[in-house]
Amino acid sequence: MFRVDSRSLRVRLLAWLSCTALLVTGTTWLLHGILLQDLARDFLGERLEREADHALEQLQQDPVTTPPTLDSVSRGYQIFHHLYVLRLGDDTSASDNRWRDVLAPLLDETDDALIEVNEDGLHLLVFRRHFFLDGEAGVLLVGEDFSRVEEGLATLHWWVASIAGGVLLLLVTLNLLAVKRGLVPLQDLRNQLSELQSGVRERFSLEAPSELDGLVTQLNHFMDEIDGRLKRSRDSVANLSHALKTPLAAVTQVLRGSRPIDDARRRRLVERLEEVHALLDAELRRSRIAGPHAGRMSELHRDGSRLVEMFRVLHPDKRFHLSLPDRQDLRIPVESQDLAEMLGIVLDNAGKWAASEVICRIEVDEVLRITVEDDGPGVAEEDLPSLGQRGMRLDERHPGYGLGLSILAQLIPRYSGQVRFDISPLGGLGVELTIPIKECLR
């Protein structure tokens, strides 16, 4: 059994276009019938009015011979029209006596008008004209059977309906061809997707209608993002493989050896294992970087407040101050985990080195600007350019492997941002992160 896919874009377009064509054609046909009947009514009304004027002119030209003239008018109207009724003074004559009683009430009206009368299945158009002849008031009714005209109009109307049906069928056929032609780019895009899956092509072609430019560009962005994540995963595996071989080999050698493990060797083993743990943690953090095309948003107040509260618990002896934009529901196009990683690295570093106070300011205008300052010992001005280099540690008093700032230096460029290190007004290190964004509203 043939089934129509209601989710098909082609079916939806055809349905809408066909319904629109049917509505327009049907409305036009109905208006044609109404206007055609009104036009015929007005035309016959004007003709009846002219003929009434002509009859009155004949009566007024020779008042002496009024009865013969009336007989002539009567015979003429019996030939060319269906009826007339004339009342002059107290005398009333009619082309057919049966209309005298039917139309008698119309003779008492005081205005000249075109009147529709329905009698015995007949639809009459009657024009009433008042006049004076030799000082006597008179009324002339001139009428015609409109039913025959309506029969002709109905025949013409249904002929127009047949033509409209043919036009509608032609429109549906043209709509089918137009929709089929218009959806060719989507079929091409589908074919490109199959070629992409089979490895024949690497990116979608930009030779598409302008309406699809955004879609094609976004799909290519996603492909770049997937390639970037694959490259980062492979680099992480290669880095881990290279970095872990030496410490693991050393640990394995010590464990397999016959020499007893004294406290010094045990400490070295623990340091090697901690180094392995730090490397694993750093690579895992790098692999979690989503990037700007992940399609995720961060709620600045919620995510920033939670992170600062966490560091207040981790460093209870330090005071963390957070300044946020006034708008509570502000959302920014930075993936939530990436924002937590950026902010967490600089807050963790400040919490380790601060003497008593850490200030964090977050501002949003054309860019997202995060500034973190502490009152710790700081960094010598000549050493500031070295910050962010992998494995670089300028002080050994606090545990660490110098990987946090290097991760930050890799993460910020993904958002086309910058990291700037400076000497804080509080005396410690000042870190400023800037990321160009467009403010996004909920």
Summary of the structure (lengths in Angstrom):
residues: 442
radius of gyration: 48.0
end to end distance: 46.8
largest distance: 157.7
contacts: 1215
relative contact order: 0.06
helix: 58%
strand: 18%
